Amino acid sequence: MKKLLINFLDRFNLLVLANNFYRRLAYGLNFSLRRQNNNFTARGAPDGWPVPPPFLIFMVTGHPTVIPYYESGQIGAKRIKEILAKNNYRLEDFGQVLDFGCGVGRTLRHFSKTTGPKFFGSDYNLKLINWCKKNLTFAEFSVNQLNKPLDYPDNKFDFLYAISVFTHLFQELEDFWLQELRRILKPGGLAYITVQGTTRYDKLTETEKKKFDAGEVVTRFGRYQGSNICGAYHSEKYLRQNWSRYFEIIDFVPAGAKDSNQDVILLKK
């Protein structure tokens, strides 16, 4: 029944609208969760920066729960540093760092006390960027478009990371953004990117598993590219065969992104 309803909504391009309505309604009726969110916000986040409102958190994570949002950002920031250290790099040694697909700064806010780099954030949702500009003043933020080049010059960044961004792109846009991220990285610059792969394998259908195992991208709901509805699933085999056209692959860490339960690939220009 659920699958039939999803297919019906998708047929009439109503899936995102219906999902947003359902989530907002469920949140409005969840008095316990609303009270928990309000209490955390009233106390203030441990890092001293403002807490985004639940409806903005929902746009990024698909849920409106404040505490998991904050704690997952802590974990994500820690994992970036750990995987860099595993490969003999330190975040503090970079000059310019970009959070590509920054949302409301879930990860970026936890680098505010990191000395050395200058931090930037970019996202295609204007509401999220406006909130970041107003509240996370330690970094610079800009709006991007889903299929247009970034407003950054060539060879600007030493390091960039994209958490759960390529998980929502089909191959044409994936190739576009790999080229674009390569353009804005300095020679020798690094890119930390998370993908759905080994951690989501059991969720795939048998047909999808065959494609995945053959080194093909598995994609769902392509008309919703850029949103949480669209899903893309990448195997290590696919990444090594295709992403190596744009970057040198430094490391692949299954389930390395513990904040998003995704795999991590570390790339070098």
C-alpha positions in Angstrom: 0.0 0.0 0.0 2.8 2.4 0.9 4.6 1.7 -2.3 1.4 2.4 -4.3 0.9 5.7 -2.6 4.5 6.8 -3.2 4.2 5.8 -6.9 0.9 7.8 -7.2 2.4 10.9 -5.6 5.5 10.6 -7.7 3.4 10.3 -10.9 1.9 13.7 -10.3 5.1 15.3 -9.0 3.7 15.6 -5.5 6.1 13.5 -3.5 8.2 16.4 -2.0 5.0 18.4 -1.2 3.3 15.4 0.5 6.5 14.5 2.4 6.9 18.0 3.7 3.3 18.2 4.8 3.4 14.9 6.5 6.6 15.7 8.4 5.3 19.1 9.5 2.0 17.6 10.7 3.8 14.8 12.6 6.1 17.4 14.3 3.2 19.6 15.2 1.5 16.7 17.0 4.7 15.5 18.7 4.5 17.6 21.9 7.3 15.8 23.6 9.7 16.4 20.7 8.7 20.1 20.5 9.4 20.5 24.2 12.8 18.8 23.9 13.7 21.1 21.0 12.6 24.2 22.9 14.5 23.2 26.0 17.8 22.7 24.1 17.4 25.9 22.2 16.6 27.8 25.4 19.7 26.5 27.1 21.8 27.3 24.0 24.1 25.0 22.1 27.4 24.0 23.8 29.5 25.6 21.1 27.9 29.0 21.8 26.4 29.5 18.3 22.6 29.9 17.7 20.5 26.8 17.0 18.5 26.7 13.7 14.7 26.5 13.9 13.4 22.9 13.4 11.9 23.6 10.0 15.3 24.6 8.6 16.9 21.5 10.2 14.2 19.4 8.5 15.1 20.9 5.1 18.6 19.5 5.6 18.3 16.3 7.5 14.7 15.2 6.8 13.8 15.3 10.5 13.2 18.3 12.8 15.0 17.1 15.9 17.5 19.6 17.3 19.7 17.4 19.5 20.6 14.8 16.9 21.2 17.6 14.4 23.8 19.1 16.7 25.4 15.9 17.8 25.7 14.5 14.3 27.5 17.7 13.3 30.0 17.1 16.1 30.6 13.6 14.9 30.9 14.7 11.3 33.5 17.3 12.1 35.5 14.8 14.2 35.4 12.2 11.4 36.8 14.7 8.9 39.7 15.4 11.1 40.3 11.7 11.8 40.3 10.6 8.2 42.5 13.5 7.2 44.9 12.5 10.1 44.8 8.9 8.8 46.2 10.2 5.6 48.8 12.5 7.2 46.9 15.8 6.8 45.6 18.3 9.3 42.7 20.6 8.9 44.6 23.4 10.7 47.2 23.4 7.9 44.8 24.4 5.2 44.3 28.0 4.2 40.8 28.0 2.6 38.2 25.4 3.4 34.7 25.0 1.8 31.7 23.2 3.1 29.9 22.4 -0.2 26.2 21.8 0.6 26.6 23.4 4.0 22.9 23.5 4.9 22.5 25.4 8.2 26.1 24.7 9.2 25.5 21.3 10.9 29.2 20.4 10.5 30.8 23.7 9.8 29.8 25.3 13.1 32.0 22.8 14.9 35.1 24.2 13.2 34.6 27.7 14.5 37.4 27.3 17.0 39.8 25.7 14.5 42.7 28.0 14.0 44.4 28.4 10.6 41.8 28.1 7.8 39.3 30.6 6.6 36.0 28.8 6.2 33.3 29.1 3.5 29.9 27.6 3.1 27.8 27.2 -0.1 24.3 25.8 -0.6 21.6 26.1 -3.2 18.8 26.9 -0.6 18.6 30.6 0.0 16.8 30.3 3.3 19.6 28.1 4.7 22.3 30.5 3.5 20.5 33.5 4.9 20.3 31.9 8.3 24.0 31.0 8.2 25.0 34.5 7.2 23.1 36.0 10.1 24.1 33.4 12.8 27.5 31.8 11.9 29.5 34.9 11.5 32.9 33.2 11.6 32.5 31.9 8.0 31.6 33.4 4.6 28.5 32.0 2.8 27.1 32.1 -0.7 24.2 30.6 -2.7 24.8 28.2 -5.5 22.5 26.8 -8.2 21.9 23.1 -8.9 23.5 23.1 -12.3 25.6 26.3 -12.6 29.2 27.0 -11.8 30.2 28.3 -8.3 31.1 32.0 -7.8 34.6 31.1 -6.8 37.7 31.5 -8.9 39.9 28.6 -10.1 42.3 27.1 -7.6 40.8 28.8 -4.5 40.5 26.1 -1.9 43.0 23.8 -0.2 40.3 21.5 1.1 36.5 21.0 0.7 34.0 18.6 2.0 30.6 17.5 0.7 28.5 15.5 3.2 25.4 13.8 1.7 25.4 15.9 -1.4 26.4 13.4 -4.1 23.8 11.0 -2.5 21.1 13.2 -4.2 22.5 13.7 -7.7 22.2 11.7 -10.9 25.2 11.0 -13.1 25.0 14.0 -15.4 25.0 16.4 -12.5 27.5 14.3 -10.6 30.0 14.6 -13.4 29.3 18.4 -13.6 30.0 18.9 -9.9 33.1 16.7 -9.9 34.5 18.9 -12.6 33.5 22.1 -10.8 34.9 21.0 -7.5 38.1 20.1 -9.2 38.2 23.6 -10.8 38.0 25.4 -7.5 40.5 23.2 -5.7 44.2 24.2 -5.7 46.7 21.8 -7.2 47.2 19.2 -4.5 43.9 20.2 -2.8 41.7 17.6 -1.2 38.0 16.7 -1.4 36.2 14.7 1.3 33.0 13.3 -0.1 30.4 11.0 1.4 28.3 8.5 -0.6 25.6 5.9 0.1 27.2 2.6 -0.6 28.2 -0.3 1.7 26.0 1.0 4.5 22.9 1.0 2.3 23.5 -2.1 0.4 20.9 -4.2 2.3 18.2 -1.6 1.5 18.6 -2.1 -2.3 16.3 -4.4 -4.3 17.8 -7.5 -5.9 17.8 -5.8 -9.3 19.5 -2.7 -7.8 22.1 -4.9 -6.1 23.1 -6.4 -9.4 23.6 -3.0 -10.9 25.5 -1.9 -7.8 27.8 -5.0 -7.9 28.4 -4.4 -11.6 29.8 -1.0 -10.9 26.8 1.1 -11.9 25.2 3.9 -10.0 21.8 3.0 -8.5 19.4 6.0 -8.6 15.9 6.6 -7.4 13.4 9.5 -8.0 15.7 11.4 -10.3 13.2 14.3 -10.9 13.9 15.4 -7.4 17.6 15.9 -7.8 19.1 18.0 -5.0 16.4 17.0 -2.5 16.3 14.3 0.2 13.8 12.4 -1.9 16.3 11.6 -4.7 18.8 8.8 -3.9 22.0 7.8 -5.5 24.1 4.7 -4.4 27.7 4.3 -5.3 29.9 1.3 -5.0 33.7 1.5 -4.4 34.1 -0.2 -7.8 32.2 2.6 -9.5 34.0 5.4 -7.7 37.4 4.0 -8.5 36.5 3.5 -12.2 34.7 6.9 -12.7 35.8 9.4 -10.2 39.5 8.7 -10.9 38.9 10.6 -14.2 38.8 13.8 -12.2 40.9 13.1 -9.1 43.5 10.9 -7.6 41.8 8.6 -5.0 43.7 8.9 -1.7 41.4 6.8 0.5 38.1 5.0 0.6 36.6 4.4 4.0 33.5 2.2 4.2 31.0 3.6 6.8 33.6 6.3 7.5 31.0 9.1 7.8 29.5 8.0 11.1 27.4 11.2 11.3 25.4 10.2 8.1 26.1 6.5 8.1 27.8 6.8 4.7 31.1 5.8 3.0 33.9 8.4 2.6 36.1 8.9 -0.4 39.1 11.2 -0.1 40.3 12.8 -3.3 43.3 14.8 -4.4 43.6 17.2 -7.4 
